[in-house]
């Protein structure tokens, strides 16, 4: 039962329902990214008003799931997302990853040993308030 799930939020589900209804009646699908997120814009925009743009996430809504090429489109920095064969893309750029914090794939610095702090080396001296 969804109500017994500790991560269930009725307010979030109702908000998602409202977004889905708005998308159904007022939205036009512009595209989809490699993660399955779908991007929409308003069908009609009043003169002098900036066009609304939004994303329907695949899975749980998390803003870091939006890749840079779609982020610039959502925030009106560009009129369209950057295509894969664009000269603006560089060979050294890594593929987009969403925020891994709190998961098994989270980044830990080399000196971190999963909950145990390494001993300080000789270049560290603790501060003493009495000195």
mmCIF file of the C-alpha atoms, coordinates in Angstrom:
data_MODEL
# 
_entry.id   MODEL 
# 
loop_
_atom_site.group_PDB 
_atom_site.id 
_atom_site.type_symbol 
_atom_site.label_atom_id 
_atom_site.label_alt_id 
_atom_site.label_comp_id 
_atom_site.label_asym_id 
_atom_site.label_entity_id 
_atom_site.label_seq_id 
_atom_site.pdbx_PDB_ins_code 
_atom_site.Cartn_x 
_atom_site.Cartn_y 
_atom_site.Cartn_z 
_atom_site.occupancy 
_atom_site.B_iso_or_equiv 
_atom_site.pdbx_formal_charge 
_atom_site.auth_seq_id 
_atom_site.auth_comp_id 
_atom_site.auth_asym_id 
_atom_site.auth_atom_id 
_atom_site.pdbx_PDB_model_num 
ATOM 1   C CA . UNK A 1 1   ? 0.000  0.000  0.000   1.00 0.00 ? 1   UNK A CA 1 
ATOM 2   C CA . UNK A 1 2   ? 1.531  3.375  -0.972  1.00 0.00 ? 2   UNK A CA 1 
ATOM 3   C CA . UNK A 1 3   ? 0.453  5.145  2.236   1.00 0.00 ? 3   UNK A CA 1 
ATOM 4   C CA . UNK A 1 4   ? 2.590  2.805  4.363   1.00 0.00 ? 4   UNK A CA 1 
ATOM 5   C CA . UNK A 1 5   ? 5.726  3.679  2.354   1.00 0.00 ? 5   UNK A CA 1 
ATOM 6   C CA . UNK A 1 6   ? 7.798  6.208  4.361   1.00 0.00 ? 6   UNK A CA 1 
ATOM 7   C CA . UNK A 1 7   ? 8.797  8.011  1.123   1.00 0.00 ? 7   UNK A CA 1 
ATOM 8   C CA . UNK A 1 8   ? 5.179  8.492  0.011   1.00 0.00 ? 8   UNK A CA 1 
ATOM 9   C CA . UNK A 1 9   ? 3.958  12.090 -0.056  1.00 0.00 ? 9   UNK A CA 1 
ATOM 10  C CA . UNK A 1 10  ? 0.322  12.828 -0.845  1.00 0.00 ? 10  UNK A CA 1 
ATOM 11  C CA . UNK A 1 11  ? 1.099  16.504 -1.527  1.00 0.00 ? 11  UNK A CA 1 
ATOM 12  C CA . UNK A 1 12  ? 3.801  15.539 -4.065  1.00 0.00 ? 12  UNK A CA 1 
ATOM 13  C CA . UNK A 1 13  ? 1.468  13.076 -5.802  1.00 0.00 ? 13  UNK A CA 1 
ATOM 14  C CA . UNK A 1 14  ? -1.290 15.702 -6.067  1.00 0.00 ? 14  UNK A CA 1 
ATOM 15  C CA . UNK A 1 15  ? 1.228  18.198 -7.439  1.00 0.00 ? 15  UNK A CA 1 
ATOM 16  C CA . UNK A 1 16  ? 2.338  15.665 -10.031 1.00 0.00 ? 16  UNK A CA 1 
ATOM 17  C CA . UNK A 1 17  ? -1.295 15.045 -10.971 1.00 0.00 ? 17  UNK A CA 1 
ATOM 18  C CA . UNK A 1 18  ? -1.792 18.790 -11.477 1.00 0.00 ? 18  UNK A CA 1 
ATOM 19  C CA . UNK A 1 19  ? 1.310  18.968 -13.684 1.00 0.00 ? 19  UNK A CA 1 
ATOM 20  C CA . UNK A 1 20  ? 0.101  15.999 -15.752 1.00 0.00 ? 20  UNK A CA 1 
ATOM 21  C CA . UNK A 1 21  ? -3.317 17.613 -16.292 1.00 0.00 ? 21  UNK A CA 1 
ATOM 22  C CA . UNK A 1 22  ? -1.712 20.944 -17.246 1.00 0.00 ? 22  UNK A CA 1 
ATOM 23  C CA . UNK A 1 23  ? 0.580  19.087 -19.662 1.00 0.00 ? 23  UNK A CA 1 
ATOM 24  C CA . UNK A 1 24  ? -2.341 17.214 -21.212 1.00 0.00 ? 24  UNK A CA 1 
ATOM 25  C CA . UNK A 1 25  ? -4.409 20.337 -21.888 1.00 0.00 ? 25  UNK A CA 1 
ATOM 26  C CA . UNK A 1 26  ? -1.787 23.068 -22.391 1.00 0.00 ? 26  UNK A CA 1 
ATOM 27  C CA . UNK A 1 27  ? 1.501  21.382 -23.316 1.00 0.00 ? 27  UNK A CA 1 
ATOM 28  C CA . UNK A 1 28  ? 3.307  20.477 -26.524 1.00 0.00 ? 28  UNK A CA 1 
ATOM 29  C CA . UNK A 1 29  ? 6.063  17.861 -26.332 1.00 0.00 ? 29  UNK A CA 1 
ATOM 30  C CA . UNK A 1 30  ? 9.356  19.294 -27.594 1.00 0.00 ? 30  UNK A CA 1 
ATOM 31  C CA . UNK A 1 31  ? 11.610 16.294 -27.056 1.00 0.00 ? 31  UNK A CA 1 
ATOM 32  C CA . UNK A 1 32  ? 13.047 13.619 -24.822 1.00 0.00 ? 32  UNK A CA 1 
ATOM 33  C CA . UNK A 1 33  ? 16.542 13.148 -23.399 1.00 0.00 ? 33  UNK A CA 1 
ATOM 34  C CA . UNK A 1 34  ? 18.650 9.991  -23.049 1.00 0.00 ? 34  UNK A CA 1 
ATOM 35  C CA . UNK A 1 35  ? 17.281 9.401  -19.521 1.00 0.00 ? 35  UNK A CA 1 
ATOM 36  C CA . UNK A 1 36  ? 13.639 9.325  -20.635 1.00 0.00 ? 36  UNK A CA 1 
ATOM 37  C CA . UNK A 1 37  ? 12.682 12.790 -19.319 1.00 0.00 ? 37  UNK A CA 1 
ATOM 38  C CA . UNK A 1 38  ? 10.155 14.564 -21.568 1.00 0.00 ? 38  UNK A CA 1 
ATOM 39  C CA . UNK A 1 39  ? 10.230 18.330 -22.192 1.00 0.00 ? 39  UNK A CA 1 
ATOM 40  C CA . UNK A 1 40  ? 7.200  20.507 -22.900 1.00 0.00 ? 40  UNK A CA 1 
ATOM 41  C CA . UNK A 1 41  ? 6.286  24.070 -23.807 1.00 0.00 ? 41  UNK A CA 1 
ATOM 42  C CA . UNK A 1 42  ? 2.969  25.946 -23.733 1.00 0.00 ? 42  UNK A CA 1 
ATOM 43  C CA . UNK A 1 43  ? 0.705  25.714 -26.776 1.00 0.00 ? 43  UNK A CA 1 
ATOM 44  C CA . UNK A 1 44  ? -0.327 29.356 -26.594 1.00 0.00 ? 44  UNK A CA 1 
ATOM 45  C CA . UNK A 1 45  ? 1.707  32.214 -25.192 1.00 0.00 ? 45  UNK A CA 1 
ATOM 46  C CA . UNK A 1 46  ? 0.284  35.657 -24.666 1.00 0.00 ? 46  UNK A CA 1 
ATOM 47  C CA . UNK A 1 47  ? 2.119  38.557 -26.337 1.00 0.00 ? 47  UNK A CA 1 
ATOM 48  C CA . UNK A 1 48  ? 4.808  39.996 -24.060 1.00 0.00 ? 48  UNK A CA 1 
ATOM 49  C CA . UNK A 1 49  ? 4.803  36.929 -21.783 1.00 0.00 ? 49  UNK A CA 1 
ATOM 50  C CA . UNK A 1 50  ? 7.688  34.477 -21.809 1.00 0.00 ? 50  UNK A CA 1 
ATOM 51  C CA . UNK A 1 51  ? 6.754  30.968 -22.899 1.00 0.00 ? 51  UNK A CA 1 
ATOM 52  C CA . UNK A 1 52  ? 6.534  28.416 -20.079 1.00 0.00 ? 52  UNK A CA 1 
ATOM 53  C CA . UNK A 1 53  ? 8.730  25.336 -20.370 1.00 0.00 ? 53  UNK A CA 1 
ATOM 54  C CA . UNK A 1 54  ? 8.811  22.307 -18.092 1.00 0.00 ? 54  UNK A CA 1 
ATOM 55  C CA . UNK A 1 55  ? 9.994  18.723 -17.732 1.00 0.00 ? 55  UNK A CA 1 
ATOM 56  C CA . UNK A 1 56  ? 8.187  15.518 -16.801 1.00 0.00 ? 56  UNK A CA 1 
ATOM 57  C CA . UNK A 1 57  ? 10.783 13.300 -15.148 1.00 0.00 ? 57  UNK A CA 1 
ATOM 58  C CA . UNK A 1 58  ? 11.053 9.597  -15.718 1.00 0.00 ? 58  UNK A CA 1 
ATOM 59  C CA . UNK A 1 59  ? 10.978 8.134  -12.226 1.00 0.00 ? 59  UNK A CA 1 
ATOM 60  C CA . UNK A 1 60  ? 11.359 10.311 -9.162  1.00 0.00 ? 60  UNK A CA 1 
ATOM 61  C CA . UNK A 1 61  ? 11.539 14.073 -9.803  1.00 0.00 ? 61  UNK A CA 1 
ATOM 62  C CA . UNK A 1 62  ? 15.125 15.263 -9.310  1.00 0.00 ? 62  UNK A CA 1 
ATOM 63  C CA . UNK A 1 63  ? 16.422 18.446 -10.930 1.00 0.00 ? 63  UNK A CA 1 
ATOM 64  C CA . UNK A 1 64  ? 19.944 17.071 -11.381 1.00 0.00 ? 64  UNK A CA 1 
ATOM 65  C CA . UNK A 1 65  ? 18.527 14.502 -13.855 1.00 0.00 ? 65  UNK A CA 1 
ATOM 66  C CA . UNK A 1 66  ? 18.267 17.278 -16.481 1.00 0.00 ? 66  UNK A CA 1 
ATOM 67  C CA . UNK A 1 67  ? 21.321 17.225 -18.789 1.00 0.00 ? 67  UNK A CA 1 
ATOM 68  C CA . UNK A 1 68  ? 23.012 20.549 -19.685 1.00 0.00 ? 68  UNK A CA 1 
ATOM 69  C CA . UNK A 1 69  ? 21.671 20.685 -23.248 1.00 0.00 ? 69  UNK A CA 1 
ATOM 70  C CA . UNK A 1 70  ? 18.092 20.615 -21.942 1.00 0.00 ? 70  UNK A CA 1 
ATOM 71  C CA . UNK A 1 71  ? 18.857 22.821 -18.928 1.00 0.00 ? 71  UNK A CA 1 
ATOM 72  C CA . UNK A 1 72  ? 19.770 25.729 -21.214 1.00 0.00 ? 72  UNK A CA 1 
ATOM 73  C CA . UNK A 1 73  ? 16.512 25.252 -23.107 1.00 0.00 ? 73  UNK A CA 1 
ATOM 74  C CA . UNK A 1 74  ? 14.399 25.110 -19.909 1.00 0.00 ? 74  UNK A CA 1 
ATOM 75  C CA . UNK A 1 75  ? 15.946 28.364 -18.641 1.00 0.00 ? 75  UNK A CA 1 
ATOM 76  C CA . UNK A 1 76  ? 15.575 30.222 -21.969 1.00 0.00 ? 76  UNK A CA 1 
ATOM 77  C CA . UNK A 1 77  ? 19.334 30.471 -22.518 1.00 0.00 ? 77  UNK A CA 1 
ATOM 78  C CA . UNK A 1 78  ? 18.918 28.841 -25.928 1.00 0.00 ? 78  UNK A CA 1 
ATOM 79  C CA . UNK A 1 79  ? 15.990 28.434 -28.290 1.00 0.00 ? 79  UNK A CA 1 
ATOM 80  C CA . UNK A 1 80  ? 16.655 24.717 -28.684 1.00 0.00 ? 80  UNK A CA 1 
ATOM 81  C CA . UNK A 1 81  ? 18.787 22.099 -26.935 1.00 0.00 ? 81  UNK A CA 1 
ATOM 82  C CA . UNK A 1 82  ? 22.344 21.636 -28.223 1.00 0.00 ? 82  UNK A CA 1 
ATOM 83  C CA . UNK A 1 83  ? 22.385 18.740 -30.720 1.00 0.00 ? 83  UNK A CA 1 
ATOM 84  C CA . UNK A 1 84  ? 24.817 15.844 -30.263 1.00 0.00 ? 84  UNK A CA 1 
ATOM 85  C CA . UNK A 1 85  ? 26.791 16.773 -33.412 1.00 0.00 ? 85  UNK A CA 1 
ATOM 86  C CA . UNK A 1 86  ? 27.174 20.452 -32.479 1.00 0.00 ? 86  UNK A CA 1 
ATOM 87  C CA . UNK A 1 87  ? 30.643 22.068 -32.709 1.00 0.00 ? 87  UNK A CA 1 
ATOM 88  C CA . UNK A 1 88  ? 29.967 23.434 -29.205 1.00 0.00 ? 88  UNK A CA 1 
ATOM 89  C CA . UNK A 1 89  ? 30.419 19.921 -27.809 1.00 0.00 ? 89  UNK A CA 1 
ATOM 90  C CA . UNK A 1 90  ? 34.013 19.025 -26.976 1.00 0.00 ? 90  UNK A CA 1 
ATOM 91  C CA . UNK A 1 91  ? 35.677 15.613 -27.064 1.00 0.00 ? 91  UNK A CA 1 
ATOM 92  C CA . UNK A 1 92  ? 36.858 16.007 -23.464 1.00 0.00 ? 92  UNK A CA 1 
ATOM 93  C CA . UNK A 1 93  ? 33.334 16.480 -22.074 1.00 0.00 ? 93  UNK A CA 1 
ATOM 94  C CA . UNK A 1 94  ? 32.042 13.613 -19.966 1.00 0.00 ? 94  UNK A CA 1 
ATOM 95  C CA . UNK A 1 95  ? 28.468 12.343 -20.267 1.00 0.00 ? 95  UNK A CA 1 
ATOM 96  C CA . UNK A 1 96  ? 25.974 13.859 -17.816 1.00 0.00 ? 96  UNK A CA 1 
ATOM 97  C CA . UNK A 1 97  ? 25.399 12.080 -14.500 1.00 0.00 ? 97  UNK A CA 1 
ATOM 98  C CA . UNK A 1 98  ? 22.714 13.084 -12.061 1.00 0.00 ? 98  UNK A CA 1 
ATOM 99  C CA . UNK A 1 99  ? 23.491 13.730 -8.387  1.00 0.00 ? 99  UNK A CA 1 
ATOM 100 C CA . UNK A 1 100 ? 24.698 10.508 -6.746  1.00 0.00 ? 100 UNK A CA 1 
ATOM 101 C CA . UNK A 1 101 ? 24.756 11.843 -3.166  1.00 0.00 ? 101 UNK A CA 1 
ATOM 102 C CA . UNK A 1 102 ? 23.337 9.345  -0.699  1.00 0.00 ? 102 UNK A CA 1 
ATOM 103 C CA . UNK A 1 103 ? 23.670 6.390  -3.068  1.00 0.00 ? 103 UNK A CA 1 
ATOM 104 C CA . UNK A 1 104 ? 26.290 3.669  -3.375  1.00 0.00 ? 104 UNK A CA 1 
ATOM 105 C CA . UNK A 1 105 ? 27.786 5.543  -6.344  1.00 0.00 ? 105 UNK A CA 1 
ATOM 106 C CA . UNK A 1 106 ? 28.418 8.723  -4.285  1.00 0.00 ? 106 UNK A CA 1 
ATOM 107 C CA . UNK A 1 107 ? 31.889 10.292 -4.514  1.00 0.00 ? 107 UNK A CA 1 
ATOM 108 C CA . UNK A 1 108 ? 34.243 9.915  -1.581  1.00 0.00 ? 108 UNK A CA 1 
ATOM 109 C CA . UNK A 1 109 ? 37.719 11.455 -1.547  1.00 0.00 ? 109 UNK A CA 1 
ATOM 110 C CA . UNK A 1 110 ? 40.654 9.025  -1.669  1.00 0.00 ? 110 UNK A CA 1 
ATOM 111 C CA . UNK A 1 111 ? 41.496 9.644  2.009   1.00 0.00 ? 111 UNK A CA 1 
ATOM 112 C CA . UNK A 1 112 ? 37.959 8.745  3.163   1.00 0.00 ? 112 UNK A CA 1 
ATOM 113 C CA . UNK A 1 113 ? 37.487 5.204  4.388   1.00 0.00 ? 113 UNK A CA 1 
ATOM 114 C CA . UNK A 1 114 ? 33.693 4.846  4.703   1.00 0.00 ? 114 UNK A CA 1 
ATOM 115 C CA . UNK A 1 115 ? 33.015 6.366  8.112   1.00 0.00 ? 115 UNK A CA 1 
ATOM 116 C CA . UNK A 1 116 ? 36.500 6.252  9.598   1.00 0.00 ? 116 UNK A CA 1 
ATOM 117 C CA . UNK A 1 117 ? 38.640 9.349  9.334   1.00 0.00 ? 117 UNK A CA 1 
ATOM 118 C CA . UNK A 1 118 ? 42.296 8.793  8.537   1.00 0.00 ? 118 UNK A CA 1 
ATOM 119 C CA . UNK A 1 119 ? 44.775 9.941  11.161  1.00 0.00 ? 119 UNK A CA 1 
ATOM 120 C CA . UNK A 1 120 ? 46.167 13.405 10.607  1.00 0.00 ? 120 UNK A CA 1 
ATOM 121 C CA . UNK A 1 121 ? 49.736 13.556 9.392   1.00 0.00 ? 121 UNK A CA 1 
ATOM 122 C CA . UNK A 1 122 ? 52.494 15.668 10.933  1.00 0.00 ? 122 UNK A CA 1 
ATOM 123 C CA . UNK A 1 123 ? 51.466 18.809 9.038   1.00 0.00 ? 123 UNK A CA 1 
ATOM 124 C CA . UNK A 1 124 ? 48.375 19.301 11.208  1.00 0.00 ? 124 UNK A CA 1 
ATOM 125 C CA . UNK A 1 125 ? 48.264 20.805 14.671  1.00 0.00 ? 125 UNK A CA 1 
ATOM 126 C CA . UNK A 1 126 ? 44.978 21.104 16.538  1.00 0.00 ? 126 UNK A CA 1 
ATOM 127 C CA . UNK A 1 127 ? 43.832 24.546 17.659  1.00 0.00 ? 127 UNK A CA 1 
ATOM 128 C CA . UNK A 1 128 ? 43.894 25.167 21.373  1.00 0.00 ? 128 UNK A CA 1 
ATOM 129 C CA . UNK A 1 129 ? 41.733 28.044 22.681  1.00 0.00 ? 129 UNK A CA 1 
ATOM 130 C CA . UNK A 1 130 ? 43.989 28.564 25.710  1.00 0.00 ? 130 UNK A CA 1 
ATOM 131 C CA . UNK A 1 131 ? 47.060 29.406 23.660  1.00 0.00 ? 131 UNK A CA 1 
# 
